[in-house]
Amino acid sequence: MCADLFRDFQFGLKLIQQNTGRNTFEIGPEAVQNPNKYLSDLVVASYGATTKVADARAAT
C-alpha cells in the first residue's frame, strides 16, 4: 500500500533537489494523509525557489 501511495516521491523529491539543492526532506502526517497534494505543493514551491534564485542572479 505505501509503495503505491508514495510511488512518485522519488521522482518528485529528485526534481525538488535539482531545483533547490535541498537534499533532506521531512515527511510528516500531511504527506501520509494526502501524498499527491503534498508532493505537488513541494514541487510547485521548488519552482518558485528556482525563479527567485534566477531573479537574484540576474539582478547582480
N, CA, C and O atoms as a DFTB+ gen file, in Angstrom:
240 C
 N C O
     1  1       0.815      -1.190       0.000
     2  2       0.000       0.000       0.000
     3  2       0.867       1.267       0.000
     4  3       0.622       2.181      -0.788
     5  1       1.872       1.326       0.873
     6  2       2.739       2.504       0.928
     7  2       3.503       2.695      -0.377
     8  3       3.662       3.820      -0.852
     9  1       3.970       1.601      -0.950
    10  2       4.695       1.698      -2.215
    11  2       3.825       2.336      -3.287
    12  3       4.316       3.105      -4.113
    13  1       2.550       2.023      -3.277
    14  2       1.632       2.600      -4.252
    15  2       1.363       4.077      -3.952
    16  3       1.366       4.906      -4.862
    17  1       1.132       4.405      -2.685
    18  2       0.835       5.792      -2.305
    19  2       1.997       6.736      -2.585
    20  3       1.788       7.883      -2.981
    21  1       3.222       6.255      -2.381
    22  2       4.396       7.118      -2.477
    23  2       5.250       6.826      -3.707
    24  3       6.432       7.170      -3.730
    25  1       4.672       6.202      -4.722
    26  2       5.445       5.793      -5.892
    27  2       6.082       6.965      -6.633
    28  3       7.134       6.793      -7.249
    29  1       5.480       8.141      -6.592
    30  2       6.018       9.295      -7.316
    31  2       7.019      10.104      -6.499
    32  3       7.641      11.028      -7.024
    33  1       7.180       9.773      -5.240
    34  2       8.024      10.584      -4.374
    35  2       9.477      10.608      -4.819
    36  3      10.103      11.666      -4.759
    37  1      10.039       9.494      -5.262
    38  2      11.442       9.512      -5.658
    39  2      11.662      10.485      -6.808
    40  3      12.689      11.162      -6.852
    41  1      10.730      10.567      -7.725
    42  2      10.874      11.473      -8.859
    43  2      10.634      12.921      -8.439
    44  3      11.382      13.819      -8.829
    45  1       9.601      13.140      -7.654
    46  2       9.288      14.490      -7.193
    47  2      10.374      15.065      -6.310
    48  3      10.754      16.225      -6.468
    49  1      10.879      14.265      -5.379
    50  2      11.926      14.755      -4.484
    51  2      13.227      15.000      -5.244
    52  3      13.966      15.928      -4.915
    53  1      13.513      14.192      -6.242
    54  2      14.697      14.413      -7.081
    55  2      14.562      15.732      -7.844
    56  3      15.532      16.480      -7.964
    57  1      13.391      16.011      -8.348
    58  2      13.139      17.267      -9.048
    59  2      13.325      18.457      -8.106
    60  3      13.933      19.461      -8.478
    61  1      12.805      18.341      -6.902
    62  2      12.963      19.404      -5.909
    63  2      14.441      19.599      -5.586
    64  3      14.907      20.731      -5.459
    65  1      15.173      18.508      -5.455
    66  2      16.603      18.595      -5.181
    67  2      17.319      19.337      -6.310
    68  3      18.177      20.180      -6.050
    69  1      16.979      19.034      -7.539
    70  2      17.595      19.708      -8.678
    71  2      17.249      21.193      -8.696
    72  3      18.089      22.022      -9.045
    73  1      16.028      21.531      -8.326
    74  2      15.588      22.927      -8.358
    75  2      16.147      23.757      -7.217
    76  3      16.387      24.953      -7.381
    77  1      16.356      23.138      -6.064
    78  2      16.688      23.912      -4.862
    79  2      18.016      23.553      -4.224
    80  3      18.546      24.335      -3.435
    81  1      18.563      22.401      -4.540
    82  2      19.763      21.926      -3.874
    83  2      19.470      21.236      -2.545
    84  3      20.376      20.722      -1.890
    85  1      18.243      21.231      -2.169
    86  2      17.827      20.603      -0.909
    87  2      17.968      19.087      -1.029
    88  3      17.569      18.497      -2.033
    89  1      18.545      18.453       0.015
    90  2      18.714      17.006      -0.070
    91  2      18.183      16.252       1.145
    92  3      18.397      15.046       1.273
    93  1      17.497      16.954       2.030
    94  2      16.803      16.286       3.130
    95  2      15.365      16.781       3.164
    96  3      15.089      17.952       2.905
    97  1      14.469      15.883       3.481
    98  2      13.047      16.198       3.475
    99  2      12.388      15.567       4.689
   100  3      12.626      14.399       4.999
   101  1      11.566      16.339       5.369
   102  2      10.792      15.803       6.477
   103  2       9.406      15.453       5.954
   104  3       8.689      16.311       5.437
   105  1       9.047      14.211       6.090
   106  2       7.755      13.735       5.609
   107  2       6.852      13.565       6.825
   108  3       6.996      12.607       7.585
   109  1       5.935      14.484       7.003
   110  2       5.061      14.484       8.165
   111  2       3.705      13.874       7.882
   112  3       3.485      13.290       6.820
   113  1       2.796      14.012       8.833
   114  2       1.462      13.409       8.707
   115  2       0.681      13.903       7.493
   116  3      -0.094      13.148       6.906
   117  1       0.877      15.165       7.113
   118  2       0.139      15.692       5.960
   119  2       0.516      14.959       4.679
   120  3      -0.312      14.823       3.779
   121  1       1.754      14.488       4.589
   122  2       2.186      13.722       3.416
   123  2       1.510      12.357       3.373
   124  3       1.212      11.837       2.297
   125  1       1.275      11.789       4.528
   126  2       0.628      10.476       4.594
   127  2      -0.865      10.598       4.289
   128  3      -1.450       9.721       3.654
   129  1      -1.472      11.689       4.746
   130  2      -2.907      11.879       4.543
   131  2      -3.252      12.157       3.087
   132  3      -4.279      11.695       2.591
   133  1      -2.396      12.912       2.400
   134  2      -2.674      13.259       1.007
   135  2      -1.345      13.378       0.253
   136  3      -0.897      14.487      -0.035
   137  1      -0.713      12.242      -0.068
   138  2       0.626      12.269      -0.647
   139  2       0.733      13.021      -1.972
   140  3       1.724      13.714      -2.201
   141  1      -0.254      12.900      -2.838
   142  2      -0.168      13.579      -4.136
   143  2      -0.198      15.092      -3.990
   144  3       0.585      15.786      -4.637
   145  1      -1.077      15.610      -3.162
   146  2      -1.149      17.056      -2.946
   147  2       0.118      17.558      -2.266
   148  3       0.651      18.604      -2.638
   149  1       0.599      16.825      -1.280
   150  2       1.803      17.220      -0.557
   151  2       2.991      17.331      -1.515
   152  3       3.706      18.333      -1.511
   153  1       3.193      16.311      -2.324
   154  2       4.307      16.315      -3.264
   155  2       4.130      17.405      -4.310
   156  3       5.089      18.094      -4.656
   157  1       2.931      17.563      -4.807
   158  2       2.656      18.605      -5.791
   159  2       2.969      19.989      -5.235
   160  3       3.582      20.810      -5.917
   161  1       2.551      20.247      -4.003
   162  2       2.832      21.542      -3.373
   163  2       4.333      21.772      -3.225
   164  3       4.815      22.883      -3.447
   165  1       5.071      20.732      -2.853
   166  2       6.526      20.861      -2.727
   167  2       7.181      21.158      -4.074
   168  3       8.070      22.005      -4.165
   169  1       6.744      20.465      -5.107
   170  2       7.322      20.672      -6.438
   171  2       7.032      22.089      -6.926
   172  3       7.923      22.760      -7.445
   173  1       5.800      22.542      -6.764
   174  2       5.438      23.906      -7.179
   175  2       6.283      24.923      -6.421
   176  3       6.793      25.870      -7.018
   177  1       6.433      24.739      -5.122
   178  2       7.245      25.656      -4.317
   179  2       8.702      25.635      -4.769
   180  3       9.375      26.665      -4.726
   181  1       9.194      24.483      -5.200
   182  2      10.586      24.403      -5.644
   183  2      10.804      25.205      -6.918
   184  3      11.887      25.753      -7.124
   185  1       9.805      25.282      -7.765
   186  2       9.931      26.114      -8.957
   187  2       9.938      27.585      -8.583
   188  3      10.622      28.378      -9.230
   189  1       9.198      27.966      -7.559
   190  2       9.244      29.339      -7.061
   191  2      10.617      29.673      -6.526
   192  3      11.107      30.783      -6.735
   193  1      11.254      28.731      -5.835
   194  2      12.596      28.939      -5.305
   195  2      13.593      29.087      -6.448
   196  3      14.509      29.905      -6.367
   197  1      13.424      28.308      -7.505
   198  2      14.306      28.397      -8.665
   199  2      14.185      29.762      -9.322
   200  3      15.191      30.352      -9.716
   201  1      12.975      30.266      -9.443
   202  2      12.744      31.573     -10.048
   203  2      13.389      32.674      -9.221
   204  3      13.989      33.590      -9.782
   205  1      13.278      32.603      -7.910
   206  2      13.877      33.613      -7.037
   207  2      15.391      33.627      -7.172
   208  3      15.993      34.700      -7.199
   209  1      16.016      32.465      -7.258
   210  2      17.467      32.387      -7.423
   211  2      17.867      32.980      -8.763
   212  3      18.834      33.738      -8.841
   213  1      17.138      32.647      -9.817
   214  2      17.438      33.177     -11.149
   215  2      17.265      34.690     -11.175
   216  3      18.080      35.390     -11.776
   217  1      16.217      35.207     -10.536
   218  2      15.995      36.650     -10.480
   219  2      17.115      37.349      -9.722
   220  3      17.565      38.420     -10.127
   221  1      17.563      36.752      -8.630
   222  2      18.643      37.343      -7.836
   223  2      19.940      37.375      -8.634
   224  3      20.689      38.349      -8.563
   225  1      20.204      36.332      -9.382
   226  2      21.418      36.300     -10.208
   227  2      21.342      37.337     -11.320
   228  3      22.344      37.976     -11.639
   229  1      20.180      37.507     -11.903
   230  2      20.014      38.474     -12.991
   231  2      20.169      39.904     -12.490
   232  3      20.600      40.780     -13.240
   233  1      19.825      40.144     -11.239
   234  2      19.893      41.492     -10.678
   235  2      21.323      41.911     -10.353
   236  3      21.589      43.098     -10.168
   237  1      22.246      40.953     -10.280
   238  2      23.628      41.306      -9.924
   239  2      24.507      41.461     -11.115
   240  3      25.694      41.756     -10.971
